[in-house]
Amino acid sequence: MGLLQQFRQAREKVPPSASGRYRHDPTLSLANATISGMLAASAALRRISAPAGASDAIALTVERRRVVARDQDVIELTFAPTVGALPTWYPGAHVDIHLPSGLVRQYSLCGDPRSTERYRIAVRRIADGGGGSVEIHDTVREGATVHTYGPRNAFPLTVPGHGSPTRRFRFVAGGIGITPILPMLHLARRLRVDWSMVYVGRSRDSLPFIDEVTALGANVEIRTDDVCGLPTAAELLGDCPGGTAVYACGPAPMLTAIRKALSGRDDVELHFERFAAAPVIDGGSFRAIVSTTGETLAVGAEETLLTALRRAGVDAPYSCQQGFCGTCRTRVLAGRPDHRDTLLTEPERAAGLMLTCVSRAAPGSSLTLDL
């Protein structure tokens, strides 16, 4: 059975259960082992990979393109299927968008999860990023076609009364981090779950979907740096009594502040999603050898192997930079990787594969890569 057909048969009718399908760290330890444990909890969701054949690829046509932040840096793209219906999805899901250039990038779905006729994403232009956002902003116009293999979810919402022992939601969104949160807000309202939200950013002009968010009413607080200054963790969390499930998406400093503030709160669930690579923890410097050129690269203790490869101009594939999409799979010809992902299977590791975006090597050692 093709992957597209599997997606269509597996449409979720109720919120996912809490067992093994959410990021929950009661002690909120900052240790790397704890982070790995949280990632492992949703490993099964992230192990969906694109099939080798092209028959299951879903062709998406850009039906509408519009600016959704007043500073002009964020655009919304609404896609319609070229043929047939789209798989439904659940709040927190994203799609891998295969761009005309060959780049693959992940974007959160922020439309109606029940729709089989439309997908909606939003893309902030990042001039010094990996090129995907620039390509979308500059070349993906209305009528253009891109491809995906269907929704995946590493940030599923677990609803009180539908699999979660909590009683209320606290949503925290920073800038473009609003995209996975938006469908969660609409579901919480529809299910009549107690919820509140703070939406933060540099200025109101920089906030995507500001009008759509403010229309949700008094449950939403808009807080911008130019008026209020940088928010503290207490201001982000607000009144956060026991029984609260916190869902946060935004820049790393915001997430770090929230995690530290909730340290020791075993009566609060924390669920979060990053839009950037996590910092390297307990890393050491090592060497990487590019087999095709013989070039030896020094990989710093606080940088990823992928970062070192890109810095040296090596053409290495990548997408999510967080170890869940598998785009950066690379074969190791010599040396022993320090695997830090939860995606690769043991047979894949035994065959010499590694993910360059999160995995590395022991300090002082070297890896020879099939690049």
N, C-alpha and C positions, 0 to 999 in steps of 0.2 A: 504493500500500500504506500502511495506517495506521501510525502510530508504534508502537503497541502490538505490532502484528504484526512490525515490524522488530526490536523489542527481543527478541521471543521467538525469532526466527530467528537472532539474533546472540548467543545465550548463549555465554559464554566457557567453553571446556573446559579450557584450560591457562592458566597465569599469563601476563600480557602481556609482550611482548618489551620490551627496554630501549630500542629505537629509537623515540624521539619520544614515549614514553609514561610518562616519569617525570621528577621534578624532580631534577636532578643538577647541582651546581655545584662542580666540582673545586677551584676557587680560593676559593669562598665569598666573593667580593667583595661588599661592601655597596652597591655602586653601583646606581643605579636601572636602568641598562641591563642589568645582569646579572639583576636580578629579573624584568625584562620578558622576557628570554631564557628563563628557567625557565618562566614562564607560557606563553610561546609554544609550548614543547615539548609541552604537552598541550592546545593550543588546539582541536584537532579534537574532543577528548572533550567540551569545554565548550560547543561550538557547537550542541549539541542543544537546540532550543527547543520550547516547547509549541506544538502545531499550532493553527491558527485554529479548527478545528471541535471540538466537544465529544465527538465519537464515540470518540476515542482515550483520553479521560480514564479512569483506573482508579479506581473507587470502592472505598474502604477502610473497613471497619467496625472500630471499636475493640473487639477481642475481650477484651483484658485490660488493666487499668491498675493499676500498683502502685508504691509508693515504693521506690527502689533506692539511696538515700543516707540514712544514719541521721539527718541533720539535716533531713530531710523536704523538701529543696529540689529534689530530682531525682526525676522519675517516669519509669517505663518504660511505653511504649505498644506493645502487640502488635496488629497489624492483620491481618485476613483479607480476602481479596477478596470483594466483594459478588457478583461473577459470575466464573466461570472461574478460571484459574490466574494466578499472578504471574510476571513475568519474573525469571529468576535474575540474579545480579549477582556482582561480584568485590570482595574486601576493599578498603576505602577509598571505596566508593561512597556516595552520598547520594541522598535523594529530596527533591523540592520538594513540600512539603505545602501544599495550598490549603485554608485554614481557612474555616469558615462565614462569618466576617466579611469575607472577600475578601482578607485578608492571605496572602502566600505566604512561607514560610520553609523553609530548607534544614536537614535533619537527617541525620546519618550513620546508615547502616544498621549495626546491631550484632548481628544474629542470624546465622542460617545462610545463607550465600550460595547454597547449593544448593536451598533450600526454595522451592517454588512455592506454598506454602500460607500462609506467614506472613512479615510484615516486622516488625522490631523497631527502635524508636528510643528515645532517652532525651532528656529535656528538663529543663534546669535553669531554675528560675524566676528571671528577672531583672526585678526590680520597676521599675527605671528604664530598661529597654531599649525596644525598638520596639513592644512590646505582644503579639508573637506568643507568647512563652512564658507570659505571664500569661493569655492567652486559653486556651491549652491546659490549664494548671493549673486554671483556674477553671471552664471550660465544656465541655471535650471529655471526656466521660464514656464509660464502657463502653456500647456500642450506638450511639454517635455515628458519623457518616459524614464523612470528609474525602476529598479527591481528590489524585491525583498523575498524572504522565505517565510514570512509570517511572524506573529508576535512572540516575544519571549518575556519572562518576568522574573527579575531578581529582586524586586521590591514590592511584593504583593501586600495589599491591605488586608489585615485580619480584623474583622468587625466584632465589636462587643455583642454578645448574644448569638454570634454565628461562628464560633470557634475561638474567641478570645475571652479570657476572664476579666478583662478590663471593662470600665464603664463609660469612658469618655475618650475623645481624641483631642490632642493638641498638635496642630500642624504648624510647621515652621518652614518657610520658603525664602530662599535668598536669590533674587534676580531670576535667571533662567531656570532655577530650581523649582519654579512654579509649575513647570510642565507636567511632571508626574503627579503633583499634588492636586491639580485641578479636577481630574476625574474622581479623586478620593473625596473632595469636598462635595461634589454633586451626589455621590453615593451615600455619604453620611447624612446629607439632607433628606435624600429619598427614604432612607431607612429610619429617619428620625432619631439618630444617635446624637447625644450631647457632644458638641465640638466647638472649638475656637481656633483661631489662626492668627499668626503675625506674618506679614509679608514685608521683607526688608530689601533695601538696595541703596545705591548711591543717591538717586533722586527719583521723583515720580516719573520723569521722562525716560528713565532707564528701565522701568519695570514693565515687562510684557504683560499683556492682557489686563492692564490696570482697571479698565472700565468693567470688564467681565467679573473681576474679583470684587470690586467695590459693590457691584450689584447684588452680591450675596448677603449684604446687610451688616448688622451690628456685630456679628460674630467675628468679623475680620478687622484687624488693626493694620493699617499701613504705616510703616515707620521707615523714614529715609535718613541717610547719614547727613545730608546737607541741612536738615532741619533739627534732627534730634541727636546727632553725633552717632558714633559707633555703638550698637546695642550691646549691653551686657548679657551674660547668659540668663540672669534672672529676668531681664526684660524679654528675652526670646521665649522663655518657658512660661512666663506669666504665672497665674495661679495653677500649680501643677500638683494637685492632691494625689493621694494614693489611689490606684485604680485607673491612672491615666496612661494612654498609649501615645507616645510622642512619635510623629512621623516628620522627619527633617530632610531637606534636600537643598544643597547650596555649597558655597565655597568651604574649603577645608578648615580655615580658622573658625568659622561659625560652628561647624560640626564638632571640632575639638573642644570649643568652649562649652557646648551643650553636654558632651560626654563627661567632661570634668565636673560640671555642676551636678550631674546626676550620679556621680560616683557614690556607691553605697546605698542608693535608693532601690532596694529590691521590690518596692511596691509600684514601680513605674517601668513600663516597657519603653525601650528606645529602638526605633527602626530608622535607618538612614540610607541614603544613596549619595554617592559622590558623582560629580561630573568631571573629576580629574583624578589622576593616579594618586594612590595613597603614598605617603612618605615611606622610604625604605627604613626598616627597623632591624637593628642588629646585623647590618651589612658590613662587609669588609671589601677592600679593594682587590681586584683580580684582573686577569688579562683575557682578552678575547681575540682569537685569530680568525681572520676572514680567509677561508680556504681558496677562493678564486684569485685573490691578489696577494695573499701572504702577509697582509698588513696586520700588525698587532696593535690592539687598542687597550688603553688603560681604563678600566671601569672603576669609578670612585666608590668609596664606601657608602655614600648617600645618594647615588644615582643608579638608575636601572640600566641593565644591559641594553635595552632598546634605546634609551637616551644616549648612551655612548655611541651606538651604531649610527643614530641619526646625526649626532654631532660630527661624526667623521664622514658623513655623506654616503654611508652605505645604504643601498636600496633594500631595506628590510620591511616586510609587510607588517601592518599593525592596524588596530582600530580602537578598541575600548580602553586600552592601557591599564586595565584593572584585573586581567586574568580570567574573564568569563566568556569572551567571545571566541577565542581560539584562532583568530586571524593571524597572530604572530608565531604560530607553530614553526619551529625551526629544528632541523636535524643537527645533532651534535656528533661530529666525526671523531673527536678525541676529548678526553676530560670527563669529569663527573659533575653534572648539574646539581645545584641545590634547589630542588623543586619547591616552589612556594605557591603553587596554584592548587585548586580543587577540581580542575576540569579534566586534565589528562588521565587516562586510565593507566593501570599498571602495564599492560601490554604496550601502550604507546610510549611510556617512559622507558620500558625495556628495549624498545626499538630505537631509542636515542632521541626522541622528540622532547622539546622543552618550549616554554613560553617565555620569550625574551622580555616581555613587559613587566613580569613580576619575579621570575626565577633568575638565579645567578649561579655563582660558584663559590667554593670555600675560599676564604681570604688567602691570597698568595698563590692560588692555583690558576690554571688556564683552561679555556674551552676553545676548541677548533670548530667553527660553525660552517655549515654547508650553505654559505652565502657568497 
